[in-house]
Amino acid sequence: MKQAIVQVRDVHKSYATGASTRLDVLRGTSFDVEEGQVVAIVGASGAGKSTLLHIIGALDRPDSGSVLLDGEDMFTMDDQRLAAFRNRKMGFVFQFHHLLPEFTARENVAIPAMIGGASLAVAEQRADELLDIVKVSHRAGARPSELSGGEQQRVAVARALVNQPRIVLADEPSGNLDEDNAALLHELLWTLAREKSQTFVIVTHDGDLAARADATLRLHEGRLLQRD
């Protein structure tokens, strides 16, 4: 049995909706993610999928419960330590690429490595290697506005991988792409998962993407209904 690198235990999260009312978004969710797995999180809009992903990625804190990555309880860390841990251990891909418009593709990929302490030369070498893997090396010098939607998302995937993260978290990564580019992106994610043993947790409405996952988590009104 593979090692569980992420352990989610009894996570609750709610948000204030008025002076005295709250909306329960997650209601006691628990599961493990094994090393090298592709895990899809599915469910209707408002089921808590993105909230759960943000908590796994330490972009938000739960009201109660714990999330361990490589055995470390992230929410016992202060914000500064947590930010460094997140940059070192995790990569993120969102529906909208969130590339910095004033920088080239190479620079966008290199920046997280430099934040993590790599030199410019090392960061750019890593960036070029990853841009080659995601098949956009010929666009390394282009700015985001000069790239197609599919190219932008491939650069975003390269950026997510630059610090060799333990896990990549993706929130509707193909949701803003046409069918052909979505299929190419899905194939890229699976290639990375299988050839690089990269662990992914992906929130998606795409049935084909979810069907290919090693495990599918189905959320309904903040509860985990089943794991396929």
C-alpha positions in Angstrom: 0.0 0.0 0.0 1.3 3.4 -0.9 2.0 6.1 1.7 -0.8 8.5 2.5 0.9 11.9 2.0 -2.3 13.9 2.8 -4.6 13.1 5.7 -7.8 15.1 6.1 -9.5 14.6 9.4 -13.0 15.8 10.4 -12.6 19.2 8.7 -15.4 21.7 9.3 -15.7 25.1 7.7 -18.5 27.8 7.8 -18.8 31.4 6.7 -20.9 34.2 8.2 -23.9 35.1 6.1 -25.3 37.7 8.4 -25.0 39.2 11.9 -26.1 35.9 13.6 -26.2 33.3 10.8 -23.6 31.1 9.2 -23.4 28.8 6.2 -21.9 25.4 6.9 -19.7 24.6 3.8 -17.8 21.5 5.1 -19.3 19.2 7.7 -16.8 16.8 9.0 -14.9 15.7 5.9 -12.2 13.0 6.2 -10.0 11.1 3.6 -6.5 10.2 2.6 -4.5 10.9 -0.6 -1.8 8.4 -1.4 1.5 9.3 -3.1 1.2 9.3 -6.8 -2.6 9.3 -6.9 -4.8 11.4 -9.1 -7.9 12.2 -6.9 -10.9 14.0 -8.4 -13.3 16.0 -6.2 -16.8 16.2 -7.7 -20.2 17.5 -6.7 -22.8 20.1 -7.5 -21.9 23.8 -7.3 -21.9 24.9 -3.7 -21.1 21.4 -2.4 -17.8 22.7 -0.9 -15.3 21.4 -3.5 -13.2 24.5 -3.9 -13.4 25.3 -0.1 -12.0 21.8 0.6 -9.3 22.2 -2.0 -8.3 25.6 -0.5 -8.0 24.1 2.9 -5.9 21.1 1.7 -3.7 23.8 0.0 -3.5 25.9 3.2 -5.0 28.8 1.4 -7.7 28.9 4.0 -7.9 27.5 7.6 -10.7 25.2 8.8 -12.9 26.0 11.8 -11.9 22.6 13.2 -10.2 19.4 12.1 -6.8 18.8 10.8 -4.9 18.4 7.5 -1.5 16.7 7.6 1.0 16.7 4.7 3.8 14.3 5.1 2.8 13.9 8.7 3.0 17.6 9.5 -0.2 19.3 10.8 -0.3 22.4 8.7 -2.7 24.4 10.8 -0.5 24.3 13.9 1.9 26.6 11.9 1.8 30.4 12.0 1.1 32.2 8.7 4.7 32.9 7.9 5.9 29.3 8.4 2.8 28.0 6.6 3.4 30.2 3.5 7.0 28.8 3.2 5.7 25.3 3.7 3.1 25.8 1.0 5.6 27.2 -1.5 7.9 24.3 -0.9 5.5 21.4 -0.8 2.5 22.4 -3.1 1.7 23.6 -6.6 -1.5 25.2 -7.7 -3.4 25.3 -11.0 -6.6 27.3 -11.2 -9.4 27.7 -13.8 -7.9 31.1 -14.7 -4.1 30.9 -15.2 -3.2 33.8 -12.9 0.0 34.4 -14.8 1.7 37.7 -14.1 1.0 39.8 -17.3 4.2 41.8 -17.2 6.5 38.7 -17.2 7.4 36.1 -19.9 6.3 32.5 -19.6 9.9 31.6 -18.5 9.8 34.3 -15.8 6.4 33.3 -14.6 7.5 29.7 -14.1 10.8 30.7 -12.5 9.4 33.2 -9.9 8.2 30.6 -7.3 11.6 28.9 -7.5 13.3 32.2 -6.8 10.9 32.9 -3.9 12.0 29.5 -2.6 15.7 30.5 -2.6 16.9 29.3 -6.0 19.3 31.6 -8.0 18.1 33.2 -11.2 20.2 30.8 -13.3 18.9 27.7 -11.5 15.3 29.0 -11.6 15.4 29.7 -15.3 17.0 26.4 -16.1 14.2 24.6 -14.2 11.6 26.8 -16.0 13.1 25.9 -19.4 13.1 22.2 -18.6 9.4 22.3 -17.5 8.3 24.4 -20.4 9.8 21.7 -22.6 7.9 19.0 -20.7 4.6 20.8 -21.2 5.4 21.5 -24.8 5.5 25.3 -24.8 9.3 25.8 -24.8 9.0 27.7 -28.1 6.9 30.3 -26.3 9.3 30.8 -23.3 9.8 34.5 -24.2 6.1 35.3 -24.8 4.0 37.2 -22.3 0.6 35.8 -21.2 -1.4 38.0 -23.5 0.5 36.6 -26.5 -0.3 33.0 -25.5 -3.4 31.0 -26.4 -5.7 29.7 -23.5 -4.2 26.2 -23.8 -0.7 27.6 -23.7 -1.4 29.8 -20.7 -2.7 26.7 -18.7 0.4 24.7 -19.7 2.6 27.5 -18.4 0.5 27.5 -15.2 1.1 23.7 -14.9 4.9 24.2 -15.4 4.8 27.0 -12.7 3.0 24.6 -10.3 5.8 22.0 -10.8 8.8 24.2 -10.5 9.5 23.6 -6.9 9.0 19.8 -7.3 6.0 19.8 -5.0 4.7 16.8 -3.1 1.2 17.6 -4.4 -0.4 19.7 -7.1 -3.9 21.1 -6.4 -6.0 22.0 -9.4 -9.4 23.8 -9.3 -11.3 23.3 -12.6 -8.0 23.5 -14.6 -9.7 22.9 -17.9 -12.9 24.8 -17.1 -11.9 27.8 -19.3 -10.7 25.8 -22.2 -12.4 24.5 -25.4 -12.8 20.7 -25.8 -9.6 20.1 -27.7 -7.4 22.1 -25.4 -9.1 20.5 -22.3 -8.3 17.1 -23.7 -4.7 18.0 -24.2 -4.4 19.4 -20.7 -6.0 16.3 -19.2 -3.5 14.1 -21.1 -0.6 16.2 -19.8 -1.8 15.8 -16.2 -2.0 12.1 -16.6 1.4 11.9 -18.2 2.9 13.8 -15.3 1.1 11.6 -12.8 2.3 8.4 -14.4 5.8 9.2 -15.6 6.7 11.6 -12.7 4.7 9.9 -10.0 3.2 13.3 -9.3 0.2 13.5 -6.9 -2.8 15.5 -8.0 -6.0 16.5 -6.3 -8.4 18.0 -8.9 -11.8 19.7 -8.5 -13.7 19.2 -11.7 -17.1 19.1 -13.3 -15.6 17.2 -16.3 -16.9 13.6 -16.2 -14.2 12.3 -18.5 -11.5 13.7 -16.2 -13.1 12.3 -13.1 -13.5 8.9 -14.7 -9.8 8.6 -15.3 -8.9 9.5 -11.7 -7.5 6.8 -9.3 -10.2 7.9 -6.7 -13.2 10.2 -6.9 -14.5 12.0 -3.9 -18.2 13.0 -4.1 -19.3 15.9 -2.0 -22.9 16.8 -1.2 -23.7 19.8 1.0 -20.4 19.7 2.7 -20.3 16.0 3.4 -18.3 13.2 1.7 -21.0 10.9 0.2 -18.7 8.3 -1.2 -15.3 7.5 -2.5 -15.1 5.6 -5.8 
